[in-house]
Amino acid sequence: AEAPADEAHVVVRVRGRLGEHHAAIEHYRKSAQITTGLHGAYHAKLLDSYLVTALEYQALEDYRHELEFHELGYEQSVHEYGEVHVETARPLLNAGVALEQMNEYEKALEKWLHAERIWKEAPPPADELQLLYTNLGLAYERLGDVQLALHAYATALRLSEATGKEVGELHVSVGLMHLRRRDAPSAEALFAAAHPHLEQAHGPQSETQADLLADIAAEYIDLARDDEVGQPAHADRAREYLASARAIFVRLISPEGMERVDKLLAELDAPDDPAEYDDGTEPLETAEAEEYLPIEDLL
């Protein structure tokens, strides 16, 4: 028997969107088996089957099986298009995302660097390249390499100027890496630049903006609690960002958001907070309070 017709795939995709993911997976697995039986291990039809099966597993948060089908998709892409082709890198990008969901950042980084090598020779559309560098930034950040994370996020930010996607979020990501490098003025300039883009993309005082304000506050808390460079100005700035985030969460009636703010405040007020005393350390020029914009200018 022939593989199911395209119309059958459309019906199953609708069922998947309605939550019948297990039924959709069973259909795609059988379809792949039929195609393999008729045409062998490599056939163009299998690329679509592997991708949609992976996405159904993703919807079930079964990232191990999602990864399995993205890797099958990569093998099919290499057979179909060759080692260096724009299509060959796409399953690698998706496989890296599945690994990232399992907190396997080193393995995710390997997949994304492989995709980068391919796309340097066979460039994809700018939005896909932007996503790749955003993911690379995340992996480097989670692995503690601030300099490489900054470079990757900054590359994604430059690409976002062409795509118009995630511009505000990437300004914040780059700013957070500057803050982690103890360069508060550069970070604050990027946070301020993020605001109009976030407002345009998500509306005024959105939950996305509140989450990002809390992210910035968390970074300032880490800075304030650093024994070498922590100072009261960092703690004060953290409180300003948390107050702004709380105001948005309250307006949006977001218990989860308010709980996050409360936890960050508790961390800031912990007894061993180095911002509570003066240890005689000279303040860093890059972290002086007068360099900061008023918080209302960021909202």
Disulfide bonds with the S-S distance in Angstrom:
none
